[in-house]
Amino acid sequence: MSFSRLSHTGALLLFASLFTIPARAADGLPDPTFGLGGAAYITPDDVEARELRPYAALALPDGKILVAGERNKFIPSSPFDPHMRAMLARFDADGTPDAGFGNIPGIPGVLVLPDLVPLTGAGMQIIEAMVRLGDGSIIVAGTASAFGPLRGFLVKLDAEGTMDTTFGTDGIQLIPDVYVHTLAVDSQGRLVIAGEKAISAVAHSYVARFDATGAPDLTFGTDGGVVIDWDAAGESRGGYLSTLGLTEGDGILVGGGYEVYGAGMGSDFAIARLDATGAFDTAFAGTGWRVFHRPDDSGQIIDSIDRLLPTAGGGAVFVGHYQVDDGQGNTSIETVLGGIGVDGAMDTAFGTGGDGFQPVAIAPGAFTRYATGFVRQSDGKLVASISYVGPESSFLAFRFTPDGLLDASFGDAGIASVDMAPGGVFSDPSALTLDALGRVVVAGMAERTSPLYELALLRLTSDGADRIFANGFDGTR
């Protein structure tokens, strides 16, 4: 039902709401009570911004959605240089950009942070992760790179986006020579980050912890950090971490990929579990870490964990990608789920193949597929968002059961695919969250009209929620 029809039938809806007959929308479809037909946008003005891309999203208790990522500008004098700055944006619960938030004239709802490191114009400062603390303040994490030394960063903001000068130095904690991709806050309010640390021109997997003031936690690892080499032989190969989760007792699970050599060069799945001191938990895989690939590949192609969620006792479920070669010189990057037991071994009860892996056929015809978000619903079901490159592009999410099976009650046989740029160029999902009522919200970028890259949100319907009588009739707002 369209919004125009709703506006002409308010009396009928009010009459219908007096009865107890439920009226539910299907699960995993665009939610017509959000934005326009389930989609909401913030459009750049091509002066202060040409591109608004989120990499992190979270739901606020009042129903608003906060996203964070980067804003890019087009500068005619340097058209090929990046002019990316850290950006946050906030939407009201109905998908309207929050006009009370932000600092960019003409683009309501968008806040661009000041330069976190000295720059002369060009450069990249990108937020990749975000958490909300119990007092409502926000911590964002990311990396400043290009045209200067590599530095990770943590920034603390109050609920309205003002930098908290009691944190770090004027609200900023810089982390030299580190890429920061993911962030969590533990039970004691300490901040845990993961990514890569550049050592002798090689990127090594790296985990670090900071106290609530932004200072390195010197009780963790060595000088507040842990380098994971992934190799008992001590070889200096590249490794990266794209995801982390916290376990009981403030233990840490991290996942990503580790460089492997052979007839070719690629990466293996890599996962490690640390205790609260930063030491490897040797109850996990015997060493505290594990590098592995699927039984049917050579170990010389591309495998990686994109996102993980801990399970009870310190196991994990993950969504990642792997390379497929059709034997005729054609390769593609496909999506795979995996289950890891408490002991670090594959959970053979996960999926249907008996090996702990569950490939997912998604986005037919695409060349690459990478998970950009991963959440667990209150009923234990799991939802992932997928970014892909192919003949067409849409916001894509899929839902599966805790044992690795696609949930046919969601979208189309478990997969929701929505073109957020109909008639336009492309749309690409890059973050995922659940709102205050447990509904799936996918965030990303859409190019409906070239050359503007809009910030886009998609909200999907959720089973058990009355969608037709939203916006007042169901008492949720």
C-alpha positions as CSV (number, residue, x, y, z in Angstrom):
1,M,0.0,0.0,0.0
2,S,1.5,3.4,-1.0
3,F,1.7,6.4,1.2
4,S,-0.7,8.3,-0.9
5,R,-3.3,5.6,-0.5
6,L,-2.7,5.6,3.3
7,S,-3.3,9.3,3.4
8,H,-6.7,8.9,1.8
9,T,-7.8,6.0,3.9
10,G,-7.0,7.1,7.4
11,A,-10.6,6.8,8.5
12,L,-10.7,3.2,7.3
13,L,-7.5,2.4,9.1
14,L,-8.7,4.0,12.3
15,F,-11.9,1.9,12.1
16,A,-10.0,-1.2,11.4
17,S,-7.7,-0.7,14.4
18,L,-10.7,-1.1,16.7
19,F,-10.7,-4.8,15.8
20,T,-8.3,-7.5,16.9
21,I,-7.7,-9.0,13.4
22,P,-3.9,-8.9,12.9
23,A,-2.5,-7.3,9.8
24,R,1.1,-8.2,9.2
25,A,3.4,-7.6,6.3
26,A,5.6,-10.4,5.1
27,D,9.0,-10.7,6.7
28,G,12.1,-9.2,5.0
29,L,10.4,-6.9,2.7
30,P,10.8,-3.1,2.4
31,D,8.9,-1.5,5.3
32,P,6.4,1.0,3.9
33,T,6.3,2.9,7.2
34,F,9.9,4.0,6.8
35,G,11.1,6.7,4.4
36,L,9.5,6.2,1.0
37,G,8.5,2.6,0.5
38,G,11.2,1.5,3.0
39,A,14.0,3.6,1.6
40,A,15.5,6.8,3.0
41,Y,18.2,9.0,1.6
42,I,20.5,12.0,2.4
43,T,21.5,13.7,-0.8
44,P,24.9,15.5,-1.1
45,D,24.9,19.0,-2.5
46,D,28.1,18.5,-4.6
47,V,29.6,21.5,-2.9
48,E,30.2,20.3,0.7
49,A,29.9,16.7,-0.4
50,R,29.7,14.5,-3.5
51,E,29.8,11.2,-1.7
52,L,28.3,10.0,1.7
53,R,29.2,6.5,2.5
54,P,28.5,4.7,5.8
55,Y,30.6,1.8,7.2
56,A,28.9,1.5,10.6
57,A,25.4,1.8,11.9
58,L,23.6,1.6,15.2
59,A,20.1,2.0,16.6
60,L,19.5,4.6,19.3
61,P,17.0,4.0,22.1
62,D,14.6,6.6,20.8
63,G,14.3,4.8,17.5
64,K,16.7,7.0,15.6
65,I,19.5,5.5,13.4
66,L,23.1,6.8,13.6
67,V,25.5,5.9,10.8
68,A,29.2,6.7,10.4
69,G,31.7,6.6,7.6
70,E,33.1,9.2,5.2
71,R,32.2,12.2,3.2
72,N,34.1,12.9,0.0
73,K,34.3,16.2,-1.8
74,F,35.0,17.0,-5.4
75,I,37.8,19.6,-5.8
76,P,38.2,20.7,-9.4
77,S,41.9,21.6,-8.9
78,S,42.6,18.0,-7.7
79,P,39.8,15.9,-9.2
80,F,41.6,12.6,-8.7
81,D,42.7,13.0,-5.1
82,P,40.6,11.8,-2.2
83,H,39.1,14.5,0.0
84,M,37.5,12.1,2.5
85,R,36.7,13.2,6.1
86,A,35.1,11.3,9.0
87,M,31.3,11.7,8.8
88,L,28.3,10.8,11.0
89,A,24.6,11.1,10.0
90,R,21.4,10.6,11.9
91,F,17.9,9.7,10.8
92,D,14.7,10.0,12.7
93,A,12.8,6.8,13.4
94,D,10.6,7.3,10.3
95,G,13.6,7.7,8.0
96,T,13.6,11.5,7.8
97,P,17.1,13.0,8.1
98,D,17.4,14.5,11.6
99,A,17.6,18.3,11.0
100,G,18.6,18.8,14.6
101,F,21.9,16.9,14.1
102,G,24.9,17.9,12.0
103,N,27.0,20.9,10.9
104,I,26.8,21.0,7.1
105,P,24.6,23.8,5.8
106,G,22.2,22.5,3.2
107,I,22.6,18.8,4.1
108,P,20.5,18.1,7.2
109,G,21.5,15.3,9.5
110,V,25.2,15.2,8.5
111,L,28.1,15.9,10.8
112,V,31.6,16.1,9.5
113,L,34.4,15.9,12.0
114,P,37.3,18.3,11.9
115,D,40.7,17.0,10.6
116,L,41.9,14.4,13.0
117,V,45.4,14.6,11.7
118,P,47.0,17.6,9.8
119,L,46.1,17.6,6.2
120,T,46.6,20.2,3.4
121,G,43.3,19.2,1.7
122,A,43.6,15.8,0.1
123,G,43.6,12.7,2.3
124,M,41.4,10.0,3.8
125,Q,39.9,9.9,7.3
126,I,37.3,7.2,7.4
127,I,35.2,5.8,10.3
128,E,34.8,2.0,10.1
129,A,33.3,1.2,13.5
130,M,31.2,2.7,16.2
131,V,29.8,1.9,19.6
132,R,27.4,3.6,22.0
133,L,28.3,3.8,25.7
134,G,25.8,3.6,28.5
135,D,25.7,7.3,29.1
136,G,24.7,7.9,25.4
137,S,28.1,9.0,24.2
138,I,29.6,7.6,21.0
139,I,33.0,6.2,20.2
140,V,34.0,6.0,16.6
141,A,37.1,4.3,15.2
142,G,38.9,4.3,11.9
143,T,42.0,5.3,10.0
144,A,43.6,8.4,8.6
145,S,45.8,7.7,5.6
146,A,47.2,9.1,2.3
147,F,49.4,12.1,2.0
148,G,50.8,11.5,5.5
149,P,51.7,8.9,8.1
150,L,49.3,6.0,8.7
151,R,47.3,6.5,11.9
152,G,44.3,4.8,13.4
153,F,42.0,6.9,15.6
154,L,39.4,6.8,18.3
155,V,37.1,9.8,18.8
156,K,34.6,10.3,21.6
157,L,31.5,12.4,21.0
158,D,28.5,13.2,23.1
159,A,25.0,12.3,21.9
160,E,24.7,15.4,19.7
161,G,28.1,15.0,18.1
162,T,30.3,17.4,20.1
163,M,33.8,16.0,20.7
164,D,34.5,15.1,24.3
165,T,37.8,16.9,25.2
166,T,38.3,14.7,28.3
167,F,39.0,11.8,26.0
168,G,42.5,11.4,24.5
169,T,43.8,14.7,23.3
170,D,40.8,17.1,22.7
171,G,38.6,14.1,22.1
172,I,41.0,12.2,19.8
173,Q,43.3,9.2,20.4
174,L,45.7,8.5,17.6
175,I,47.2,5.1,17.1
176,P,50.4,5.2,15.0
177,D,51.0,2.8,12.1
178,V,47.7,1.0,12.6
179,Y,44.6,0.5,10.4
180,V,41.5,0.2,12.6
181,H,38.6,-1.8,11.1
182,T,36.5,-2.9,14.1
183,L,35.7,-1.8,17.7
184,A,34.0,-3.2,20.8
185,V,33.5,-2.0,24.4
186,D,34.0,-4.6,27.2
187,S,32.3,-5.0,30.5
188,Q,34.7,-2.6,32.2
189,G,34.2,0.2,29.6
190,R,37.5,-0.6,27.9
191,L,37.8,-0.1,24.2
192,V,39.1,-3.0,22.0
193,I,40.1,-2.4,18.4
194,A,41.4,-4.7,15.7
195,G,43.0,-4.2,12.3
196,E,46.6,-4.2,11.1
197,K,49.8,-2.8,12.3
198,A,52.6,-1.9,9.8
199,I,55.9,-3.5,10.9
200,S,58.8,-3.3,8.5
201,A,56.4,-2.6,5.6
202,V,54.3,-5.7,6.4
203,A,50.8,-5.5,7.7
204,H,50.4,-7.7,10.7
205,S,47.1,-8.6,12.4
206,Y,46.8,-6.4,15.5
207,V,44.5,-6.1,18.6
208,A,44.8,-3.3,21.1
209,R,42.9,-2.1,24.2
210,F,42.3,1.4,25.6
211,D,40.9,2.5,28.8
212,A,37.8,4.8,29.1
213,T,39.9,7.9,28.8
214,G,41.4,6.8,25.5
215,A,44.8,5.9,27.0
216,P,46.5,2.6,26.0
217,D,45.7,-0.2,28.5
218,L,49.2,-1.3,29.5
219,T,47.8,-4.3,31.3
220,F,46.9,-5.8,27.9
221,G,49.5,-7.6,25.7
222,T,52.7,-5.6,25.2
223,D,52.2,-1.9,25.7
224,G,48.5,-2.3,25.2
225,G,48.6,-4.3,22.0
226,V,49.0,-7.8,20.6
227,V,50.5,-8.7,17.2
228,I,49.2,-12.0,15.8
229,D,51.6,-13.6,13.4
230,W,49.5,-16.7,12.6
231,D,52.5,-18.9,12.0
232,A,54.4,-21.1,14.4
233,A,57.5,-20.9,12.2
234,G,57.6,-17.1,12.8
235,E,57.5,-16.2,9.1
236,S,56.7,-12.6,8.4
237,R,53.6,-12.8,6.2
238,G,50.7,-10.4,5.9
239,G,47.6,-10.8,8.0
240,Y,44.5,-8.7,8.6
241,L,41.6,-8.5,11.0
242,S,38.2,-7.4,9.8
243,T,36.0,-8.4,12.8
244,L,36.0,-9.0,16.5
245,G,33.6,-10.1,19.2
246,L,33.8,-10.3,23.0
247,T,33.3,-13.5,25.0
248,E,32.6,-14.2,28.6
249,G,35.1,-12.6,31.0
250,D,36.1,-10.0,28.5
251,G,37.9,-12.5,26.2
252,I,38.3,-11.5,22.6
253,L,37.6,-13.3,19.3
254,V,39.1,-11.8,16.1
255,G,38.8,-13.0,12.6
256,G,40.2,-12.1,9.1
257,G,42.7,-13.6,6.7
258,Y,46.3,-14.7,6.6
259,E,48.6,-14.7,3.6
260,V,49.5,-18.1,2.2
261,Y,52.0,-19.1,-0.4
262,G,52.0,-21.9,-2.9
263,A,51.6,-22.2,-6.7
264,G,49.8,-19.0,-6.3
265,M,49.3,-16.5,-3.5
266,G,46.1,-15.9,-1.5
267,S,44.7,-16.0,2.0
268,D,43.3,-18.5,4.4
269,F,40.5,-18.0,7.0
270,A,42.1,-16.8,10.3
271,I,40.6,-16.7,13.8
272,A,42.1,-16.3,17.2
273,R,40.8,-16.1,20.8
274,L,42.6,-14.0,23.5
275,D,41.9,-13.9,27.2
276,A,41.3,-10.6,29.0
277,T,45.1,-10.0,29.4
278,G,45.8,-10.4,25.7
279,A,47.3,-13.8,26.0
280,F,46.3,-16.5,23.5
281,D,43.6,-18.8,25.0
282,T,45.2,-22.2,24.4
283,A,41.9,-24.0,25.0
284,F,41.1,-22.7,21.5
285,A,42.7,-24.8,18.8
286,G,45.6,-25.7,21.1
287,T,47.4,-22.5,20.4
288,G,44.7,-19.8,20.7
289,W,44.6,-19.3,17.0
290,R,43.8,-21.2,13.8
291,V,44.4,-20.7,10.1
292,F,42.3,-22.9,7.8
293,H,40.6,-23.3,4.5
294,R,37.7,-25.3,3.1
295,P,38.4,-29.0,2.5
296,D,37.8,-28.7,-1.2
297,D,40.3,-25.9,-2.0
298,S,44.1,-26.0,-2.4
299,G,44.8,-23.4,0.3
300,Q,46.3,-21.1,-2.4
301,I,43.2,-19.0,-3.2
302,I,41.3,-16.3,-1.4
303,D,39.5,-17.2,1.9
304,S,38.6,-14.7,4.6
305,I,36.3,-14.1,7.5
306,D,34.4,-10.9,7.0
307,R,32.2,-10.8,10.1
308,L,31.9,-13.0,13.2
309,L,29.6,-13.3,16.2
310,P,30.6,-15.2,19.4
311,T,28.5,-18.2,20.5
312,A,28.1,-19.5,24.0
313,G,31.3,-20.6,25.6
314,G,33.7,-18.9,23.2
315,G,32.8,-20.4,19.8
316,A,31.8,-18.4,16.8
317,V,29.7,-18.3,13.7
318,F,31.1,-16.3,10.8
319,V,30.2,-15.1,7.3
320,G,33.1,-14.8,4.9
321,H,34.2,-15.2,1.3
322,Y,36.1,-17.7,-0.7
323,Q,37.3,-18.0,-4.3
324,V,35.8,-20.4,-6.8
325,D,37.6,-21.4,-10.0
326,D,35.5,-23.0,-12.7
327,G,38.5,-24.7,-14.3
328,Q,38.3,-22.6,-17.4
329,G,40.2,-19.6,-16.0
330,N,37.2,-17.9,-14.6
331,T,37.1,-17.1,-10.9
332,S,34.6,-15.5,-8.6
333,I,34.4,-14.6,-4.9
334,E,31.5,-16.4,-3.2
335,T,29.8,-16.2,0.2
336,V,30.2,-18.8,2.9
337,L,29.0,-19.3,6.4
338,G,31.0,-21.2,9.0
339,G,30.6,-22.5,12.6
340,I,33.5,-22.8,15.0
341,G,33.2,-24.8,18.2
342,V,34.3,-23.8,21.7
343,D,37.5,-25.8,21.1
344,G,38.3,-23.9,17.9
345,A,37.5,-26.8,15.6
346,M,34.9,-26.6,12.9
347,D,31.4,-27.3,14.2
348,T,30.3,-30.2,12.0
349,A,26.7,-29.8,13.0
350,F,26.7,-26.4,11.3
351,G,25.4,-26.4,7.8
352,T,24.5,-29.3,5.6
353,G,27.9,-30.6,4.5
354,G,29.2,-32.1,7.7
355,D,32.3,-29.9,7.6
356,G,31.1,-26.8,9.4
357,F,30.9,-24.7,6.2
358,Q,27.8,-23.6,4.4
359,P,28.2,-22.0,1.0
360,V,25.4,-19.5,0.1
361,A,24.4,-19.0,-3.6
362,I,23.7,-15.3,-3.6
363,A,23.7,-12.5,-6.3
364,P,23.8,-14.7,-9.4
365,G,26.2,-13.4,-12.0
366,A,28.3,-11.3,-9.5
367,F,32.1,-11.4,-9.6
368,T,32.8,-10.6,-6.0
369,R,30.8,-10.8,-2.7
370,Y,31.8,-9.5,0.7
371,A,29.9,-9.4,4.0
372,T,29.6,-5.8,5.3
373,G,27.4,-6.4,8.4
374,F,26.3,-9.3,10.7
375,V,23.7,-9.2,13.5
376,R,21.9,-11.7,15.7
377,Q,18.2,-11.3,16.3
378,S,16.6,-11.9,19.6
379,D,15.3,-15.3,18.4
380,G,18.8,-16.4,17.5
381,K,18.5,-16.0,13.8
382,L,21.4,-14.3,12.0
383,V,21.3,-11.6,9.3
384,A,24.2,-10.5,7.0
385,S,24.5,-7.8,4.4
386,I,26.5,-8.4,1.3
387,S,28.3,-6.0,-1.0
388,Y,28.9,-7.3,-4.5
389,V,30.0,-6.4,-8.0
390,G,28.0,-7.7,-10.9
391,P,25.8,-6.8,-13.8
392,E,23.4,-5.1,-11.4
393,S,23.6,-3.9,-7.8
394,S,21.1,-3.8,-5.0
395,F,21.0,-3.7,-1.2
396,L,21.2,-7.4,-0.3
397,A,20.8,-9.2,3.0
398,F,20.1,-12.8,3.9
399,R,18.9,-14.5,7.1
400,F,19.8,-17.9,8.3
401,T,19.2,-20.1,11.3
402,P,21.7,-20.6,14.1
403,D,22.7,-24.0,12.5
404,G,23.5,-22.4,9.1
405,L,20.4,-22.9,7.0
406,L,18.8,-20.1,5.0
407,D,15.5,-18.9,6.6
408,A,12.9,-19.3,3.9
409,S,10.5,-17.0,5.8
410,F,12.7,-14.0,5.1
411,G,12.5,-12.1,1.8
412,D,12.7,-14.5,-1.2
413,A,13.7,-17.9,0.1
414,G,15.9,-16.3,2.7
415,I,17.3,-13.4,0.7
416,A,16.2,-9.8,0.5
417,S,17.4,-7.8,-2.5
418,V,16.2,-4.2,-3.1
419,D,17.4,-1.9,-5.8
420,M,18.0,1.4,-4.0
421,A,18.8,3.2,-7.2
422,P,16.0,2.2,-9.6
423,G,16.8,3.7,-13.0
424,G,20.1,4.9,-11.6
425,V,23.7,3.6,-11.6
426,F,24.2,1.4,-8.6
427,S,23.5,0.8,-4.9
428,D,25.9,-0.8,-2.4
429,P,25.2,-1.9,1.2
430,S,28.1,-1.3,3.6
431,A,26.6,-1.5,7.2
432,L,23.8,-3.3,9.0
433,T,22.0,-2.9,12.3
434,L,18.7,-3.8,14.1
435,D,16.5,-1.0,15.2
436,A,14.9,-0.5,18.6
437,L,12.1,-2.9,17.6
438,G,14.4,-5.5,16.1
439,R,13.8,-4.6,12.4
440,V,16.7,-5.0,10.0
441,V,18.2,-1.7,8.8
442,V,20.7,-1.8,5.9
443,A,22.9,1.3,5.3
444,G,24.9,2.1,2.2
445,M,25.4,4.3,-0.8
446,A,23.2,4.8,-3.9
447,E,23.9,6.6,-7.1
448,R,20.4,7.4,-8.3
449,T,21.7,10.5,-10.2
450,S,25.3,10.8,-11.4
451,P,27.6,12.0,-10.0
452,L,26.1,12.2,-6.5
453,Y,26.5,9.2,-4.2
454,E,23.7,9.4,-1.6
455,L,23.7,7.9,1.8
456,A,20.8,5.4,1.8
457,L,19.0,3.4,4.4
458,L,16.6,0.4,3.9
459,R,14.4,-0.9,6.6
460,L,12.9,-4.4,6.3
461,T,9.8,-5.7,7.9
462,S,10.2,-8.1,10.8
463,D,7.9,-11.0,11.7
464,G,5.7,-10.5,14.8
465,A,5.5,-6.7,14.2
466,D,2.3,-5.0,13.1
467,R,3.4,-2.8,10.1
468,I,0.1,-1.5,8.8
469,F,-0.9,0.3,12.0
470,A,2.6,1.9,12.6
471,N,3.1,5.6,13.1
472,G,0.7,5.8,16.1
473,F,-1.9,3.1,15.6
474,D,0.2,0.4,17.2
475,G,1.4,2.5,20.0
476,T,5.1,2.1,19.2
477,R,5.8,5.8,18.5
